[in-house]
Amino acid sequence: MTARDVVLPHFPDLTADQLGQLDAIASTVWDWNQRINVISRKDPAVMERHVLHSLGIAKVMRFEPGTAVLDVGTGGGFPGLPLAVLHPEADFVLCDSIGKKIKVVQAAANAAGLTNVRAIHARAEDVEGIYDFVVSRAVTRMAGFLGWVDGKIGNAQGNGLPNGVLYLKGGDLRAELSEVAHPCTVTPLKTWYKDPFFETKHVVHVALPAGRLQGD
């Protein structure tokens, strides 16, 4: 399935060039996945399960030009690469602690011709810089994740939501989010995506203050 089949019905403002970029990402990740396991080899539906899923964040909020975004634990480049296609005037840093996954990310970014993406081999705690938003796909429990990105959120507000974390997560989140001291908003993806795969998938926004969270 192509981006025109899967993604365009949900994002009708995408250009032909952007659709081609999403196709390039999906095909490159799938090709590399035969050698380096970055997504499940049992599930060839890269466009829906990975690209469209990643773009669920954009259903909750579009990034304004100049927004700095950090993708933590990006794996094969999700959600960062599809979001970078949709937001060509925002700046994305994609990090993962596993070097071979970053090779896949860089190959996919190159195939898509993305100039607003930097892929780095590093743990989240070691990534330098200040960001408006941190995005990720369910790499750990939220409370632990917030510890990883402590001190990385800036105070210049320029988007439709307060700076912080936009996290793709599935299942019942009540117990997990009860551990978080900061304001959280949970938006179900089934609001827009009708495929059963998205029935229990959500976008979680956590508004974070600038600077260190420790001691809050």
C-alpha positions as CSV (number, residue, x, y, z in Angstrom):
1,M,0.0,0.0,0.0
2,T,1.3,3.4,-0.9
3,A,1.1,6.7,1.0
4,R,-1.6,7.9,-1.5
5,D,-3.7,4.9,-0.5
6,V,-3.2,5.0,3.2
7,V,-2.1,8.4,4.3
8,L,-3.6,10.9,1.8
9,P,-7.2,10.2,2.9
10,H,-6.3,11.4,6.4
11,F,-3.9,14.2,5.3
12,P,-5.4,15.6,2.1
13,D,-3.0,18.6,2.2
14,L,0.0,16.4,1.4
15,T,1.8,17.2,-1.9
16,A,2.8,14.6,-4.5
17,D,6.4,15.1,-3.4
18,Q,5.6,14.5,0.2
19,L,3.7,11.3,-0.7
20,G,6.7,10.2,-2.6
21,Q,8.9,10.9,0.5
22,L,6.7,8.7,2.7
23,D,6.8,5.9,0.1
24,A,10.6,6.2,0.1
25,I,10.8,6.0,3.9
26,A,8.5,2.9,4.0
27,S,10.3,1.0,1.3
28,T,13.7,1.8,2.6
29,V,12.9,0.8,6.2
30,W,11.3,-2.5,5.0
31,D,14.3,-3.3,2.7
32,W,16.8,-2.7,5.6
33,N,14.6,-4.6,8.0
34,Q,15.3,-7.8,6.1
35,R,18.9,-7.4,7.4
36,I,18.6,-5.4,10.5
37,N,15.5,-6.0,12.7
38,V,14.1,-2.5,13.4
39,I,10.3,-3.4,13.0
40,S,8.4,-6.7,13.1
41,R,9.2,-8.8,10.1
42,K,5.8,-10.5,10.6
43,D,4.0,-7.2,9.7
44,P,4.6,-5.8,6.3
45,A,2.1,-3.0,6.7
46,V,4.8,-0.3,7.2
47,M,2.7,2.4,5.8
48,E,-0.3,1.9,8.1
49,R,1.3,0.5,11.3
50,H,4.3,2.8,11.3
51,V,4.0,5.8,8.9
52,L,0.3,6.6,9.6
53,H,0.6,5.7,13.2
54,S,3.5,8.2,13.5
55,L,1.4,10.9,11.9
56,G,-1.2,10.5,14.6
57,I,0.8,13.1,16.5
58,A,0.0,15.6,13.7
59,K,-3.7,15.0,14.2
60,V,-3.2,16.4,17.7
61,M,-1.0,19.3,16.8
62,R,1.0,20.5,13.8
63,F,4.5,21.9,14.4
64,E,5.0,25.5,13.5
65,P,8.0,26.5,11.4
66,G,11.2,26.6,13.4
67,T,10.0,24.1,16.0
68,A,12.8,21.9,17.4
69,V,11.7,18.3,17.9
70,L,13.7,15.4,19.5
71,D,12.6,11.8,18.7
72,V,13.8,9.5,21.5
73,G,14.3,5.8,20.8
74,T,13.4,6.3,17.1
75,G,14.1,2.7,16.0
76,G,13.6,2.7,12.3
77,G,12.8,6.4,12.2
78,F,9.3,6.5,13.8
79,P,7.6,8.8,14.5
80,G,10.3,11.3,13.5
81,L,10.7,10.7,9.8
82,P,7.1,10.9,8.8
83,L,6.6,14.0,11.0
84,A,9.7,15.6,9.3
85,V,8.0,15.0,5.9
86,L,4.8,16.7,7.1
87,H,6.7,19.6,8.7
88,P,9.5,20.5,6.4
89,E,10.2,23.8,8.2
90,A,10.6,22.2,11.6
91,D,13.9,20.7,12.8
92,F,14.1,17.1,13.9
93,V,16.8,15.2,15.8
94,L,16.3,11.5,15.9
95,C,18.3,9.5,18.4
96,D,18.6,5.8,19.4
97,S,21.1,4.0,21.6
98,I,21.5,1.2,19.0
99,G,23.9,2.3,16.2
100,K,22.6,-0.1,13.5
101,K,19.1,1.4,13.8
102,I,20.5,4.9,13.2
103,K,22.1,3.5,10.0
104,V,18.5,2.6,8.8
105,V,17.2,6.0,9.9
106,Q,19.9,7.8,7.9
107,A,19.3,5.7,4.9
108,A,15.6,6.4,5.0
109,A,16.2,10.1,5.5
110,N,18.5,10.1,2.5
111,A,16.1,8.2,0.3
112,A,13.4,10.7,1.1
113,G,15.7,13.7,0.5
114,L,15.0,15.1,4.0
115,T,17.2,18.1,4.9
116,N,15.5,18.9,8.2
117,V,16.6,15.6,10.0
118,R,19.7,14.8,12.0
119,A,20.1,11.2,13.1
120,I,22.5,10.5,16.1
121,H,23.6,7.4,17.9
122,A,23.1,8.3,21.5
123,R,21.0,7.7,24.6
124,A,18.4,10.4,25.2
125,E,20.2,11.5,28.3
126,D,23.3,12.3,26.3
127,V,21.7,14.3,23.5
128,E,22.6,17.9,23.7
129,G,20.3,20.8,23.0
130,I,17.0,22.3,24.0
131,Y,13.8,21.3,22.2
132,D,10.2,22.5,22.1
133,F,8.9,18.9,21.9
134,V,10.1,15.4,22.5
135,V,8.2,12.7,20.6
136,S,8.4,8.9,20.9
137,R,6.6,5.6,20.5
138,A,6.2,3.8,23.8
139,V,9.8,3.1,24.6
140,T,9.2,2.9,28.4
141,R,6.7,4.0,31.1
142,M,6.0,7.7,31.0
143,A,7.5,8.6,34.4
144,G,10.8,7.0,33.5
145,F,10.8,8.6,30.0
146,L,10.4,12.1,31.6
147,G,13.5,11.4,33.5
148,W,15.4,10.7,30.3
149,V,14.5,14.1,28.8
150,D,14.9,16.1,32.0
151,G,16.2,19.5,31.2
152,K,15.7,19.3,27.4
153,I,12.5,21.4,27.1
154,G,12.8,25.1,26.2
155,N,10.5,27.9,27.4
156,A,9.8,29.7,24.1
157,Q,6.2,28.7,23.3
158,G,5.2,28.8,19.7
159,N,2.8,26.0,19.0
160,G,-0.8,25.1,19.6
161,L,0.1,23.1,22.7
162,P,2.5,23.8,25.6
163,N,6.0,22.6,25.1
164,G,6.6,19.0,26.3
165,V,6.2,15.4,25.3
166,L,4.0,13.9,22.5
167,Y,4.0,10.2,23.1
168,L,2.3,7.4,21.1
169,K,1.1,4.8,23.5
170,G,-1.4,1.9,23.6
171,G,-3.6,0.3,26.2
172,D,-5.1,1.5,29.4
173,L,-2.9,4.4,30.6
174,R,-4.7,5.4,33.8
175,A,-2.2,3.7,36.2
176,E,0.9,4.7,34.3
177,L,-0.2,8.4,34.0
178,S,-1.1,8.5,37.6
179,E,2.7,8.4,38.3
180,V,3.2,11.7,36.3
181,A,3.0,15.0,38.2
182,H,2.6,17.2,35.1
183,P,-0.6,17.9,33.1
184,C,-1.4,15.1,30.7
185,T,-3.9,14.9,27.9
186,V,-4.8,11.6,26.2
187,T,-6.3,11.6,22.7
188,P,-7.5,8.3,21.1
189,L,-6.4,7.8,17.6
190,K,-9.6,6.0,16.8
191,T,-11.1,9.5,16.6
192,W,-9.6,9.7,13.1
193,Y,-8.3,6.2,12.2
194,K,-11.0,3.5,11.9
195,D,-8.8,0.5,11.4
196,P,-9.0,-1.9,14.4
197,F,-5.2,-1.6,14.9
198,F,-5.8,1.9,16.3
199,E,-8.6,1.0,18.6
200,T,-6.5,1.2,21.7
201,K,-3.8,3.6,20.5
202,H,-3.4,7.1,21.9
203,V,-1.4,10.3,21.7
204,V,-0.4,11.5,25.1
205,H,0.7,15.1,25.6
206,V,2.6,16.0,28.7
207,A,3.1,19.7,29.3
208,L,6.6,20.3,30.8
209,P,8.2,23.4,32.3
210,A,11.5,24.5,31.0
211,G,14.6,23.4,32.8
212,R,15.1,20.6,35.3
213,L,12.1,18.5,36.4
214,Q,13.9,17.0,39.4
215,G,12.5,18.2,42.7
216,D,9.2,19.3,41.1
